[in-house]
Amino acid sequence: MIMKEKQIHIVPHMHWDREWYFSTEESQILLVNNMDEIMDTLEQHPDYPTYVLDGQTAVLEDYFNAKAENYERVKQLVREGRLKIGPWYTQTDEMVVGAESMTRNLLYGIKDSEKLGKPMMIGYVPDSFGQSAQAPQILNQFGIKHSIFWRGMSERHGTDKTEFKWRSAEGSEVTVQQFPLGYAVGKFLPTEKEKLKDRIDKLFLTLDKRATTNHELIPNGHDQMPIQQNIFEIIDELNEIYPNRNFFLSTYEAIFEVLDQEKSLATIQGELIDGKYARIHRSIYSTRMDLKAANTRIENKITNILEPLASLAKSVGIPYQHGLMELIWKELMKNHAHDSIGTCCSDKVHREILARFRNTEERVDRLIDFYKRRMAEATPVSLNNDKLTLFNMSHKTDPSLVTTTVITKAPGFKLQAPNGEFVSYDLIAKNVIDPGVIDRQIVAHGNYEPFIGYTIQFERALPDIGCETLEVIPDAEVEIDTKLTSEIKTDYYKIHVNHDGTIDLLDLDSGERYRKVLVLENQADDGDEYDFSPLPDDKPIYSINRVNAKYHIMEHLFTYEVDIYYTLSVPANLSERLRMNPKTADINVRLHLQIHKHDRTISIEVNLNNQVKDQRTRLLIPTNTVAEFSIADNQFGQIHRPVVDDAMNVWQKEKWAERPDAIYPFLSYVSLSDTRTTTTVFTNSTREYEMIGENHGTMAITLLRSVGVLGKSDLVRRPGRPSGINAPTPDSQLLGHLKLDLALRMDPEPFEDCEVAEYAKRYLTPVIAYNQIPFQAMHLNPPAVRASRVEALNLPRIGRLVISTIKISEKDDSILLRLFNPTNRAEKLSADFQKLTFLNLNEQVTGPLVEVKPNQVITVKLR
């Protein structure tokens, strides 16, 4: 038998966007039809080896919700290895979703797959808009050694081949089979000989050039595509057309069996976000900022507050609700597929995404309230007074700022600590609360006497990942002690508010002056939901030249509160930008700054009421820094990115699919640093930045993009066909109110000497409180457990490792502590720490560790 020159693996699959320009409901209808046909084909053709269900188990959830009676049929095919499912729950984005989200996506995807059989252990992301530098580590910690993707590659990573090794910073590695032409090149293969040959000839021009071995891959599938039932006829035709090639139905695993034996594969490292051969959409990180901000906020609530709080409650005997946690994560992850979190969808789909975010956040908020309440109820106080329980879910043990509300009918109150000392506080505001809001049974019994909500601030050193319960003792009336001022001076800064709505800041330690901080930049956006696109010769409009702001500064005992108001009037839409005398529309701006007198981190709440279409608005932070790289966080680590992408010099000559502007994502912080200073922006909302201006020393943080179409063709930075479809999306103009939460910090030292990742963790993990009073809208029996007035998990702290989350194991009642190293230095583990049980991200026991490498994540079982 003569061995043929090339072995051509044809792998049948479907790429299943649960939603895009079509809704989840429409997708589910098609899914039921397609799944029935897939199972019929597999059952009727034993020689049909396998079919790939897009690497995500949410597809099966949607199917079983409609056809639960077919569960055993699916299970049988999965166990036979003929239906490939998992390992993901949904087809995750890798650029603007957090580390724990990617982790839970695999955790629940593999868990659901194992109920049916064996998951496909391949990091399969055929259409995600870029690949995280940390993906190999995350995949390896789930036992996954292979990866398949399409977008993000170019030769400048070190290879022009479609097969290579991809390594993360701490050394994890996967073997990659890249789709050079996408996952749909084998869709709907024609039966006509000439058409078939013409199409396959074009594929081989690329496949033959870029393949490392004589084994080549043609994926046979497409978006929502039904199974190609005449595939055997097609294969017979191909084997006749190409006598030197052997075409056959195959599996992705068969490809990797060959690659695992290949010794000449190149090794590459880093994130893959090059748009040379396939579009990455580097400015998609700011589309539909209302949805992007909701995702950031919810992720941070779950990992920084809810899970650690529930773990603390479990330590005193209050049940950890795994089922509710899984419902929360899965509802959130339905929004993490690349089109969904990319928000490059139709308006009706974005409304469904928003509804999911609202549903998820409501679940998160109510579960947080539940655990706070049960912890407070389990804690007795000596005089049976009301309680104020304070929860610190971070490693911070020096005094933290507490801002909370105490509700009582008393004219005033004192706060008494467990040691008998009274805790002084600053009264910020008082508000009357109708008793029916507290508990409708109060007014049902004819009592209409109102409650008073006292907003207070104080500083308190709290247990490390723990809580403390204060007694609320009725007392004489307390007066509000707040004053207007024109000067801001803290332990670290002297700040002046300018009449144009910006601030000037003097760092008292370094002597560095930062002028005109918080300028708004507004520019025309001729793009679509995928990409920003400037108008030719258009110049940005800056608030510094156009507004006269009103502001007032309130000084409290521990903080300054600054409110800055102004209206930025700019051309009303794209067509008006082109006129000599354009009609204008307004962006009403309110910046609310909370400046702590004893902390460098300044909280910034940005409130916009936008009435302007076809535009991008960014917040500018000048840093006085000359740097070649920005430093931002990614999943379980940090990444250095050039302030100017050097491919800008060649992208047109090399005919890239899109211009490689240095617009990047970040998850919680981005910094510019030199040998003297570091400027950092933290976020609990937007996750897009660019370095601009002289020496690229100004941070431009995108606040919103307003666009009115899903996809356009021939953009300035993205020539050619439209991405998506050319459909109107008026909701994406984002008219109306938008609130974004950011923070700013200047440090008088270089980045490597700052604990920026820890500062970000503290910013995103504020002290929370629960005021227990004798009234509740929802009544519960008293808890069967008792807690002390001071409780703590007493978790170990190792050098500069940062907590990712604290949770209860999925497999037993152990407390799990997840830590990562965000520095460029290895952290040595103490002898006692080395004795603990180490787990991977899949919560399986691994071997011992002596040190944690830069950008490495570890999970330890505590008790």
ABEGO torsion letter per residue (X at the ends): XBBBABBBBBBBBBBBBABBABBAAAAAAAAAAAAAAAAAAAAABAABABBBAGGBAAAAAAAAAABAAAAAAAAAAAAAGABBBOABABBBBAAABBAAAAAAAAAAAAAAAAAAEBBBBBBBBAABBEBBAAAAAAAAAAGBABBBBABGBBAAAGBABABBBBBBAAGBBBBBBBBAAEAAAABGBBABAAAAAAAAAAAAAAAAAABABABBBBBBBBBGBBBBAAAAAAAAAAAAABAABBBBBBBAAAAAAAAAABAABBBBBEBBABAAABBAGAAAAABGAAAAAAAAAAAAAAAAAAAAAAAAAAAAGBBBBAAAAAAAAAAAAAAABAAAAAGBBBAAAAAAAAAAAAAAAAAAAAAAAAAAAAAAAABBBAAGBBBBBBBBABABABBBBBBBBBBBABABBBBBBAAGBBBBBBBABBBBBBAAAABAAAAAAGBABBBBBBBBBBBBBBBBGBBBBBBBBBBBBBBBBBBBBABBBBAABBBBBBAAGBBBBBBAAAGBBBBGBGBBBBBBBABBAABBBBBBGBBBBBAAAABBBBBBBBBBAABBBBBBBBBBBBBABAAAAABABBBBBBBBBBBBBBBBAABABBBBBBBBBBABBGBBBBBBBBAGBBBABBBBBBBGBBBBBBABBAAAAAAAAAGBABBBBBBBBBAABBBBBBAABBBBBBBABBABBBBBEBGGABBBBBABBBBABABBBGBAABBEBBBEBBBBBAAAAGBEBBBBBBBBBBBABBAAABBAAAAAAAAABBBBBBBBBABBABBBBBBABBBBABBBAGBBBBEABBBABBBBBAABABBBBBBBBABABBBBBBAAAAABBBBBAAGBBBBBBABBBBGBBBBBBAX
